Amino acid sequence: MNDKSNKLSDTVNVTMHTLTFSDKTVSYAKVKRNTAFIGNIVSKILEHNKVMDRETLLYSAGLFRNAILELLKAGKAVDLLEMGILYIKPDGSIESEEPGIDDVPKMTLSFTPSDIALEAVKDVTAGADISTTNEPLISSLYNIHTKTSGTRLSKGYSARITGRRMKIAGDEAETGLYLASCSEDGTYDMDSSTWTCLGMENIVDNTNTKILFNIPDTVTSGKYRLIIKTAYGSGTRINKTVRTGVYGETVLIA
């Protein structure tokens, strides 16, 4: 079995997410996953057991894996070393009014942790590294004119950005998609009145994960920071607070 390991953090870090379903501020915490692979598990075993060697443990783990996969392929639920039950279930619902065996969706996996596994984590506490992530996040740009991804966009043509929490909504005087002229190192004027607002008339597609927009010919060629300001909540809800997201790289418009 592959001796794969991961550098594990000493703390359990969480990210705070703000819900936007009501006027009342409500947040939830999501643990940033810190995965221990088989190499980490073997190393932990060897801290307490000096009799067995690493190769034997990895070989034995491979035997367990193969046997578990064989049982799953046979449609069996499997007790994973008393940590919980791994079981198969249909992946989705049946829409037919008169369902038959052929209407059952393909199978997927689910897991129910055991009492001893739940007991092991009940006293785990979050570390000090807590951050809030409810701002718009721009993750990538695509130049539709040149059909290329990157940071170079063409004025007079369309572009697409992808990310999360990006949908633009709210008072048009305070929200929108902006271009802020910047220096070579990405420094820009924080005064939004100096930014170029592309205007909703240039927004073709406006969703949380994708925005398609036109870049007018009137935009001056140069380097910019791409900025989203939005008060979108969920559904038709508009929040009172405007959130701002700035793309991490400079954008060249030519």
URCOR-V565377 format. One record per residue. SS is DSSP state (@ for helix, = for strand, . for the rest). PHI is phi in whole degrees, -180 to 180 (* if undefined). NEAR is the number of other ideal C-beta (glycine too) atoms within 10 Angstrom. Layout:
ss=SS phi=PHI near=NEAR
ss=SS phi=PHI near=NEAR
//
This chain:
ss=. phi=* near=17
ss=. phi=-61 near=10
ss=. phi=-83 near=14
ss=. phi=-89 near=11
ss=. phi=-129 near=14
ss=. phi=-134 near=11
ss=. phi=-78 near=6
ss=. phi=-92 near=11
ss=. phi=-79 near=11
ss=. phi=-82 near=6
ss=. phi=-120 near=12
ss=. phi=-98 near=14
ss=. phi=-90 near=17
ss== phi=-127 near=16
ss== phi=-114 near=14
ss== phi=-91 near=13
ss== phi=-120 near=15
ss== phi=-94 near=17
ss== phi=-85 near=13
ss=. phi=-125 near=20
ss=. phi=-89 near=10
ss=. phi=-151 near=9
ss=. phi=-67 near=10
ss=. phi=-75 near=6
ss=. phi=-72 near=9
ss== phi=-129 near=11
ss== phi=-130 near=10
ss== phi=-135 near=10
ss== phi=-106 near=11
ss== phi=-120 near=11
ss== phi=-72 near=11
ss=. phi=-79 near=14
ss=. phi=-60 near=6
ss=. phi=-127 near=13
ss=. phi=-85 near=8
ss=. phi=-94 near=12
ss=. phi=-89 near=13
ss=@ phi=-60 near=17
ss=@ phi=-63 near=18
ss=@ phi=-66 near=15
ss=@ phi=-65 near=14
ss=@ phi=-62 near=21
ss=@ phi=-61 near=15
ss=@ phi=-66 near=11
ss=@ phi=-61 near=13
ss=@ phi=-69 near=14
ss=@ phi=-67 near=7
ss=@ phi=-112 near=6
ss=. phi=-133 near=9
ss=. phi=-95 near=7
ss=. phi=-78 near=6
ss=. phi=-86 near=12
ss=. phi=-104 near=11
ss=@ phi=-61 near=13
ss=@ phi=-63 near=11
ss=@ phi=-65 near=11
ss=@ phi=-65 near=20
ss=@ phi=-65 near=17
ss=@ phi=-63 near=11
ss=@ phi=-64 near=13
ss=@ phi=-62 near=18
ss=@ phi=-63 near=13
ss=@ phi=-65 near=10
ss=@ phi=-61 near=12
ss=@ phi=-59 near=12
ss=@ phi=-64 near=11
ss=@ phi=-67 near=11
ss=@ phi=-64 near=16
ss=@ phi=-62 near=11
ss=@ phi=-64 near=11
ss=@ phi=-68 near=13
ss=@ phi=-63 near=16
ss=@ phi=-62 near=9
ss=. phi=-88 near=7
ss=. phi=84 near=9
ss=. phi=-92 near=12
ss=. phi=-83 near=14
ss== phi=-128 near=18
ss== phi=-81 near=12
ss=. phi=-88 near=14
ss=. phi=52 near=10
ss=. phi=67 near=10
ss=. phi=-84 near=14
ss== phi=157 near=17
ss== phi=-108 near=14
ss== phi=-95 near=17
ss== phi=-138 near=16
ss== phi=-94 near=15
ss== phi=-156 near=11
ss== phi=-63 near=12
ss=. phi=-90 near=12
ss=. phi=118 near=10
ss=. phi=-99 near=9
ss=. phi=-106 near=12
ss=. phi=-90 near=8
ss=. phi=-65 near=9
ss=. phi=-73 near=5
ss=. phi=-126 near=6
ss=. phi=-67 near=11
ss=. phi=-124 near=8
ss=@ phi=-62 near=5
ss=@ phi=-73 near=6
ss=@ phi=-89 near=12
ss=. phi=-67 near=12
ss=. phi=-64 near=12
ss=. phi=-61 near=7
ss== phi=-85 near=12
ss== phi=-134 near=10
ss== phi=-115 near=12
ss== phi=-139 near=11
ss== phi=-143 near=12
ss== phi=-116 near=10
ss== phi=-69 near=14
ss=. phi=-84 near=15
ss=@ phi=-63 near=9
ss=@ phi=-71 near=10
ss=@ phi=-70 near=15
ss=@ phi=-65 near=11
ss=@ phi=-64 near=10
ss=@ phi=-67 near=12
ss=@ phi=-104 near=9
ss=. phi=-65 near=6
ss=. phi=-101 near=6
ss=. phi=-70 near=9
ss=. phi=-116 near=6
ss=. phi=-73 near=13
ss=. phi=-77 near=13
ss=. phi=-81 near=6
ss=. phi=-82 near=12
ss== phi=-121 near=11
ss== phi=-129 near=9
ss== phi=-106 near=10
ss=. phi=-129 near=12
ss=. phi=-121 near=16
ss=. phi=-80 near=16
ss=. phi=-60 near=24
ss== phi=-123 near=17
ss== phi=-96 near=22
ss== phi=-105 near=12
ss== phi=-157 near=13
ss== phi=-122 near=20
ss== phi=-139 near=17
ss== phi=-87 near=18
ss=. phi=-70 near=15
ss=. phi=-66 near=13
ss=. phi=-95 near=13
ss=. phi=57 near=7
ss== phi=-133 near=12
ss== phi=-93 near=12
ss=. phi=145 near=13
ss=. phi=-117 near=17
ss== phi=-108 near=14
ss== phi=-117 near=27
ss=. phi=-109 near=16
ss=. phi=-72 near=16
ss=. phi=88 near=12
ss=. phi=-133 near=13
ss== phi=-97 near=17
ss== phi=-143 near=22
ss== phi=-133 near=17
ss== phi=-117 near=22
ss== phi=-123 near=16
ss== phi=170 near=18
ss== phi=-142 near=14
ss=. phi=54 near=20
ss=. phi=-100 near=23
ss=. phi=-52 near=17
ss=. phi=-89 near=21
ss=. phi=-158 near=16
ss=. phi=120 near=19
ss=. phi=-59 near=11
ss=. phi=-64 near=11
ss=. phi=-76 near=7
ss=. phi=-119 near=11
ss=. phi=-125 near=21
ss== phi=147 near=21
ss== phi=-107 near=25
ss== phi=-124 near=20
ss== phi=-118 near=22
ss== phi=-108 near=21
ss== phi=-58 near=15
ss== phi=-138 near=16
ss=. phi=-85 near=9
ss=. phi=-59 near=7
ss=. phi=-89 near=7
ss=. phi=91 near=16
ss=. phi=-69 near=11
ss== phi=-140 near=19
ss=. phi=-72 near=12
ss=. phi=-73 near=8
ss=. phi=-74 near=8
ss=@ phi=-65 near=14
ss=@ phi=-69 near=6
ss=@ phi=-92 near=11
ss=. phi=-83 near=20
ss== phi=-96 near=18
ss== phi=-88 near=17
ss=. phi=-74 near=20
ss=. phi=80 near=13
ss=@ phi=-65 near=14
ss=@ phi=-67 near=8
ss=@ phi=-100 near=15
ss== phi=-92 near=15
ss== phi=-90 near=11
ss== phi=-134 near=10
ss== phi=-136 near=17
ss=. phi=-131 near=12
ss=. phi=-63 near=14
ss=. phi=-109 near=13
ss== phi=-151 near=14
ss== phi=-130 near=23
ss== phi=-105 near=16
ss== phi=-144 near=22
ss== phi=-101 near=17
ss=. phi=-106 near=20
ss=. phi=-61 near=13
ss=. phi=-63 near=8
ss=. phi=-75 near=8
ss=. phi=-69 near=16
ss=. phi=-72 near=10
ss=. phi=-62 near=9
ss== phi=156 near=13
ss== phi=-98 near=19
ss== phi=-139 near=24
ss== phi=-105 near=20
ss== phi=-92 near=24
ss== phi=-131 near=21
ss== phi=-114 near=24
ss== phi=-124 near=22
ss== phi=-148 near=25
ss== phi=-119 near=18
ss== phi=-65 near=23
ss=. phi=-105 near=20
ss=. phi=-156 near=12
ss=. phi=61 near=8
ss=. phi=-102 near=7
ss=. phi=-79 near=13
ss== phi=-115 near=16
ss== phi=-80 near=17
ss== phi=-78 near=8
ss== phi=-93 near=11
ss== phi=-90 near=14
ss== phi=-105 near=18
ss== phi=-122 near=13
ss== phi=-128 near=19
ss== phi=-116 near=18
ss=. phi=-63 near=21
ss=. phi=-71 near=12
ss=. phi=-118 near=14
ss=. phi=-76 near=18
ss== phi=-116 near=22
ss== phi=-99 near=14
ss== phi=-111 near=21
ss=. phi=-142 near=10
//
